[in-house]
Amino acid sequence: MGRLLLWILGTCFLLWWVGALRPRRAPSRPQAPRTDPDTAKMVRDRICNTFLPEARALMTQRDGETHFFCSPACQTDFLEARRDQG
């Protein structure tokens, strides 16, 4: 009886060790495809003059023009300046 119990415990440990009984990790979320920085279209933030890939920029359209921003703060500054101008 003792040998059987030892054999079962040893087998369970061996299976756990090789991964058969280990809990499975949740699959990771698929990542968005990365754009090659050498080929990405770069745009300029008109507030802080930062250049960034168009895919990462925030956009606002005004008077038929598209304006790009690196952050919500720059976008807000632009919109407030335009509102103050009239």
Chimera marker file (.cmm) of the C-alpha trace (Angstrom):
<marker_set name="trace">
<marker id="1" x="0.000" y="0.000" z="0.000" r="1" g="1" b="0" radius="0.5"/>
<marker id="2" x="2.829" y="2.390" z="0.844" r="1" g="1" b="0" radius="0.5"/>
<marker id="3" x="4.574" y="1.709" z="-2.469" r="1" g="1" b="0" radius="0.5"/>
<marker id="4" x="1.380" y="2.407" z="-4.414" r="1" g="1" b="0" radius="0.5"/>
<marker id="5" x="0.849" y="5.713" z="-2.624" r="1" g="1" b="0" radius="0.5"/>
<marker id="6" x="4.482" y="6.682" z="-3.167" r="1" g="1" b="0" radius="0.5"/>
<marker id="7" x="4.226" y="5.746" z="-6.858" r="1" g="1" b="0" radius="0.5"/>
<marker id="8" x="1.039" y="7.849" z="-7.294" r="1" g="1" b="0" radius="0.5"/>
<marker id="9" x="2.599" y="10.851" z="-5.545" r="1" g="1" b="0" radius="0.5"/>
<marker id="10" x="5.788" y="10.492" z="-7.584" r="1" g="1" b="0" radius="0.5"/>
<marker id="11" x="3.824" y="10.287" z="-10.833" r="1" g="1" b="0" radius="0.5"/>
<marker id="12" x="1.741" y="13.348" z="-9.921" r="1" g="1" b="0" radius="0.5"/>
<marker id="13" x="4.886" y="15.284" z="-9.052" r="1" g="1" b="0" radius="0.5"/>
<marker id="14" x="6.540" y="14.263" z="-12.310" r="1" g="1" b="0" radius="0.5"/>
<marker id="15" x="3.482" y="15.294" z="-14.339" r="1" g="1" b="0" radius="0.5"/>
<marker id="16" x="3.335" y="18.598" z="-12.486" r="1" g="1" b="0" radius="0.5"/>
<marker id="17" x="7.048" y="19.142" z="-13.076" r="1" g="1" b="0" radius="0.5"/>
<marker id="18" x="6.765" y="18.686" z="-16.849" r="1" g="1" b="0" radius="0.5"/>
<marker id="19" x="3.716" y="20.945" z="-16.975" r="1" g="1" b="0" radius="0.5"/>
<marker id="20" x="0.834" y="18.565" z="-17.521" r="1" g="1" b="0" radius="0.5"/>
<marker id="21" x="-0.839" y="19.496" z="-14.221" r="1" g="1" b="0" radius="0.5"/>
<marker id="22" x="0.317" y="23.094" z="-13.892" r="1" g="1" b="0" radius="0.5"/>
<marker id="23" x="-2.391" y="25.711" z="-14.241" r="1" g="1" b="0" radius="0.5"/>
<marker id="24" x="-2.466" y="27.220" z="-17.701" r="1" g="1" b="0" radius="0.5"/>
<marker id="25" x="-1.675" y="30.897" z="-18.070" r="1" g="1" b="0" radius="0.5"/>
<marker id="26" x="-4.335" y="33.023" z="-19.665" r="1" g="1" b="0" radius="0.5"/>
<marker id="27" x="-3.500" y="33.775" z="-23.289" r="1" g="1" b="0" radius="0.5"/>
<marker id="28" x="-2.094" y="37.238" z="-23.766" r="1" g="1" b="0" radius="0.5"/>
<marker id="29" x="-4.060" y="39.797" z="-25.712" r="1" g="1" b="0" radius="0.5"/>
<marker id="30" x="-2.946" y="40.243" z="-29.291" r="1" g="1" b="0" radius="0.5"/>
<marker id="31" x="-0.913" y="43.388" z="-29.731" r="1" g="1" b="0" radius="0.5"/>
<marker id="32" x="-1.542" y="45.937" z="-32.408" r="1" g="1" b="0" radius="0.5"/>
<marker id="33" x="0.902" y="45.665" z="-35.269" r="1" g="1" b="0" radius="0.5"/>
<marker id="34" x="3.826" y="47.981" z="-34.830" r="1" g="1" b="0" radius="0.5"/>
<marker id="35" x="4.564" y="50.525" z="-37.465" r="1" g="1" b="0" radius="0.5"/>
<marker id="36" x="8.135" y="50.775" z="-38.585" r="1" g="1" b="0" radius="0.5"/>
<marker id="37" x="9.308" y="54.199" z="-37.348" r="1" g="1" b="0" radius="0.5"/>
<marker id="38" x="11.345" y="54.679" z="-40.510" r="1" g="1" b="0" radius="0.5"/>
<marker id="39" x="8.252" y="54.434" z="-42.719" r="1" g="1" b="0" radius="0.5"/>
<marker id="40" x="5.572" y="55.929" z="-40.436" r="1" g="1" b="0" radius="0.5"/>
<marker id="41" x="4.125" y="59.270" z="-41.495" r="1" g="1" b="0" radius="0.5"/>
<marker id="42" x="5.246" y="61.862" z="-38.971" r="1" g="1" b="0" radius="0.5"/>
<marker id="43" x="3.083" y="64.830" z="-38.005" r="1" g="1" b="0" radius="0.5"/>
<marker id="44" x="3.855" y="67.935" z="-35.945" r="1" g="1" b="0" radius="0.5"/>
<marker id="45" x="2.036" y="69.137" z="-32.860" r="1" g="1" b="0" radius="0.5"/>
<marker id="46" x="1.455" y="72.873" z="-33.440" r="1" g="1" b="0" radius="0.5"/>
<marker id="47" x="1.553" y="73.694" z="-29.734" r="1" g="1" b="0" radius="0.5"/>
<marker id="48" x="4.832" y="72.116" z="-28.571" r="1" g="1" b="0" radius="0.5"/>
<marker id="49" x="6.372" y="71.347" z="-32.002" r="1" g="1" b="0" radius="0.5"/>
<marker id="50" x="6.765" y="67.653" z="-31.174" r="1" g="1" b="0" radius="0.5"/>
<marker id="51" x="6.893" y="65.245" z="-34.104" r="1" g="1" b="0" radius="0.5"/>
<marker id="52" x="5.125" y="61.910" z="-33.660" r="1" g="1" b="0" radius="0.5"/>
<marker id="53" x="3.709" y="59.113" z="-35.831" r="1" g="1" b="0" radius="0.5"/>
<marker id="54" x="0.301" y="60.011" z="-37.235" r="1" g="1" b="0" radius="0.5"/>
<marker id="55" x="-1.165" y="56.783" z="-35.840" r="1" g="1" b="0" radius="0.5"/>
<marker id="56" x="-0.389" y="57.932" z="-32.268" r="1" g="1" b="0" radius="0.5"/>
<marker id="57" x="-1.506" y="61.554" z="-32.655" r="1" g="1" b="0" radius="0.5"/>
<marker id="58" x="-4.759" y="63.101" z="-31.475" r="1" g="1" b="0" radius="0.5"/>
<marker id="59" x="-6.584" y="64.925" z="-34.275" r="1" g="1" b="0" radius="0.5"/>
<marker id="60" x="-8.895" y="67.899" z="-34.511" r="1" g="1" b="0" radius="0.5"/>
<marker id="61" x="-10.398" y="69.263" z="-37.710" r="1" g="1" b="0" radius="0.5"/>
<marker id="62" x="-10.989" y="72.996" z="-37.943" r="1" g="1" b="0" radius="0.5"/>
<marker id="63" x="-11.722" y="75.153" z="-40.988" r="1" g="1" b="0" radius="0.5"/>
<marker id="64" x="-11.028" y="72.257" z="-43.348" r="1" g="1" b="0" radius="0.5"/>
<marker id="65" x="-7.599" y="71.559" z="-41.825" r="1" g="1" b="0" radius="0.5"/>
<marker id="66" x="-6.534" y="68.600" z="-39.723" r="1" g="1" b="0" radius="0.5"/>
<marker id="67" x="-4.450" y="69.505" z="-36.684" r="1" g="1" b="0" radius="0.5"/>
<marker id="68" x="-2.395" y="66.890" z="-34.811" r="1" g="1" b="0" radius="0.5"/>
<marker id="69" x="-1.443" y="66.840" z="-31.127" r="1" g="1" b="0" radius="0.5"/>
<marker id="70" x="0.839" y="64.746" z="-28.951" r="1" g="1" b="0" radius="0.5"/>
<marker id="71" x="-1.365" y="64.942" z="-25.846" r="1" g="1" b="0" radius="0.5"/>
<marker id="72" x="-4.800" y="65.993" z="-24.631" r="1" g="1" b="0" radius="0.5"/>
<marker id="73" x="-3.158" y="69.001" z="-22.928" r="1" g="1" b="0" radius="0.5"/>
<marker id="74" x="-1.804" y="70.334" z="-26.238" r="1" g="1" b="0" radius="0.5"/>
<marker id="75" x="-5.142" y="69.686" z="-27.931" r="1" g="1" b="0" radius="0.5"/>
<marker id="76" x="-6.970" y="71.596" z="-25.184" r="1" g="1" b="0" radius="0.5"/>
<marker id="77" x="-4.504" y="74.501" z="-25.393" r="1" g="1" b="0" radius="0.5"/>
<marker id="78" x="-5.077" y="74.703" z="-29.145" r="1" g="1" b="0" radius="0.5"/>
<marker id="79" x="-8.868" y="74.613" z="-28.826" r="1" g="1" b="0" radius="0.5"/>
<marker id="80" x="-8.859" y="77.258" z="-26.085" r="1" g="1" b="0" radius="0.5"/>
<marker id="81" x="-6.557" y="79.536" z="-28.107" r="1" g="1" b="0" radius="0.5"/>
<marker id="82" x="-8.838" y="79.184" z="-31.141" r="1" g="1" b="0" radius="0.5"/>
<marker id="83" x="-11.891" y="79.930" z="-28.995" r="1" g="1" b="0" radius="0.5"/>
<marker id="84" x="-10.222" y="83.041" z="-27.529" r="1" g="1" b="0" radius="0.5"/>
<marker id="85" x="-9.370" y="84.297" z="-31.037" r="1" g="1" b="0" radius="0.5"/>
<marker id="86" x="-12.971" y="84.305" z="-31.992" r="1" g="1" b="0" radius="0.5"/>
<link id1="1" id2="2" r="1" g="1" b="0" radius="0.2"/>
<link id1="2" id2="3" r="1" g="1" b="0" radius="0.2"/>
<link id1="3" id2="4" r="1" g="1" b="0" radius="0.2"/>
<link id1="4" id2="5" r="1" g="1" b="0" radius="0.2"/>
<link id1="5" id2="6" r="1" g="1" b="0" radius="0.2"/>
<link id1="6" id2="7" r="1" g="1" b="0" radius="0.2"/>
<link id1="7" id2="8" r="1" g="1" b="0" radius="0.2"/>
<link id1="8" id2="9" r="1" g="1" b="0" radius="0.2"/>
<link id1="9" id2="10" r="1" g="1" b="0" radius="0.2"/>
<link id1="10" id2="11" r="1" g="1" b="0" radius="0.2"/>
<link id1="11" id2="12" r="1" g="1" b="0" radius="0.2"/>
<link id1="12" id2="13" r="1" g="1" b="0" radius="0.2"/>
<link id1="13" id2="14" r="1" g="1" b="0" radius="0.2"/>
<link id1="14" id2="15" r="1" g="1" b="0" radius="0.2"/>
<link id1="15" id2="16" r="1" g="1" b="0" radius="0.2"/>
<link id1="16" id2="17" r="1" g="1" b="0" radius="0.2"/>
<link id1="17" id2="18" r="1" g="1" b="0" radius="0.2"/>
<link id1="18" id2="19" r="1" g="1" b="0" radius="0.2"/>
<link id1="19" id2="20" r="1" g="1" b="0" radius="0.2"/>
<link id1="20" id2="21" r="1" g="1" b="0" radius="0.2"/>
<link id1="21" id2="22" r="1" g="1" b="0" radius="0.2"/>
<link id1="22" id2="23" r="1" g="1" b="0" radius="0.2"/>
<link id1="23" id2="24" r="1" g="1" b="0" radius="0.2"/>
<link id1="24" id2="25" r="1" g="1" b="0" radius="0.2"/>
<link id1="25" id2="26" r="1" g="1" b="0" radius="0.2"/>
<link id1="26" id2="27" r="1" g="1" b="0" radius="0.2"/>
<link id1="27" id2="28" r="1" g="1" b="0" radius="0.2"/>
<link id1="28" id2="29" r="1" g="1" b="0" radius="0.2"/>
<link id1="29" id2="30" r="1" g="1" b="0" radius="0.2"/>
<link id1="30" id2="31" r="1" g="1" b="0" radius="0.2"/>
<link id1="31" id2="32" r="1" g="1" b="0" radius="0.2"/>
<link id1="32" id2="33" r="1" g="1" b="0" radius="0.2"/>
<link id1="33" id2="34" r="1" g="1" b="0" radius="0.2"/>
<link id1="34" id2="35" r="1" g="1" b="0" radius="0.2"/>
<link id1="35" id2="36" r="1" g="1" b="0" radius="0.2"/>
<link id1="36" id2="37" r="1" g="1" b="0" radius="0.2"/>
<link id1="37" id2="38" r="1" g="1" b="0" radius="0.2"/>
<link id1="38" id2="39" r="1" g="1" b="0" radius="0.2"/>
<link id1="39" id2="40" r="1" g="1" b="0" radius="0.2"/>
<link id1="40" id2="41" r="1" g="1" b="0" radius="0.2"/>
<link id1="41" id2="42" r="1" g="1" b="0" radius="0.2"/>
<link id1="42" id2="43" r="1" g="1" b="0" radius="0.2"/>
<link id1="43" id2="44" r="1" g="1" b="0" radius="0.2"/>
<link id1="44" id2="45" r="1" g="1" b="0" radius="0.2"/>
<link id1="45" id2="46" r="1" g="1" b="0" radius="0.2"/>
<link id1="46" id2="47" r="1" g="1" b="0" radius="0.2"/>
<link id1="47" id2="48" r="1" g="1" b="0" radius="0.2"/>
<link id1="48" id2="49" r="1" g="1" b="0" radius="0.2"/>
<link id1="49" id2="50" r="1" g="1" b="0" radius="0.2"/>
<link id1="50" id2="51" r="1" g="1" b="0" radius="0.2"/>
<link id1="51" id2="52" r="1" g="1" b="0" radius="0.2"/>
<link id1="52" id2="53" r="1" g="1" b="0" radius="0.2"/>
<link id1="53" id2="54" r="1" g="1" b="0" radius="0.2"/>
<link id1="54" id2="55" r="1" g="1" b="0" radius="0.2"/>
<link id1="55" id2="56" r="1" g="1" b="0" radius="0.2"/>
<link id1="56" id2="57" r="1" g="1" b="0" radius="0.2"/>
<link id1="57" id2="58" r="1" g="1" b="0" radius="0.2"/>
<link id1="58" id2="59" r="1" g="1" b="0" radius="0.2"/>
<link id1="59" id2="60" r="1" g="1" b="0" radius="0.2"/>
<link id1="60" id2="61" r="1" g="1" b="0" radius="0.2"/>
<link id1="61" id2="62" r="1" g="1" b="0" radius="0.2"/>
<link id1="62" id2="63" r="1" g="1" b="0" radius="0.2"/>
<link id1="63" id2="64" r="1" g="1" b="0" radius="0.2"/>
<link id1="64" id2="65" r="1" g="1" b="0" radius="0.2"/>
<link id1="65" id2="66" r="1" g="1" b="0" radius="0.2"/>
<link id1="66" id2="67" r="1" g="1" b="0" radius="0.2"/>
<link id1="67" id2="68" r="1" g="1" b="0" radius="0.2"/>
<link id1="68" id2="69" r="1" g="1" b="0" radius="0.2"/>
<link id1="69" id2="70" r="1" g="1" b="0" radius="0.2"/>
<link id1="70" id2="71" r="1" g="1" b="0" radius="0.2"/>
<link id1="71" id2="72" r="1" g="1" b="0" radius="0.2"/>
<link id1="72" id2="73" r="1" g="1" b="0" radius="0.2"/>
<link id1="73" id2="74" r="1" g="1" b="0" radius="0.2"/>
<link id1="74" id2="75" r="1" g="1" b="0" radius="0.2"/>
<link id1="75" id2="76" r="1" g="1" b="0" radius="0.2"/>
<link id1="76" id2="77" r="1" g="1" b="0" radius="0.2"/>
<link id1="77" id2="78" r="1" g="1" b="0" radius="0.2"/>
<link id1="78" id2="79" r="1" g="1" b="0" radius="0.2"/>
<link id1="79" id2="80" r="1" g="1" b="0" radius="0.2"/>
<link id1="80" id2="81" r="1" g="1" b="0" radius="0.2"/>
<link id1="81" id2="82" r="1" g="1" b="0" radius="0.2"/>
<link id1="82" id2="83" r="1" g="1" b="0" radius="0.2"/>
<link id1="83" id2="84" r="1" g="1" b="0" radius="0.2"/>
<link id1="84" id2="85" r="1" g="1" b="0" radius="0.2"/>
<link id1="85" id2="86" r="1" g="1" b="0" radius="0.2"/>
</marker_set>
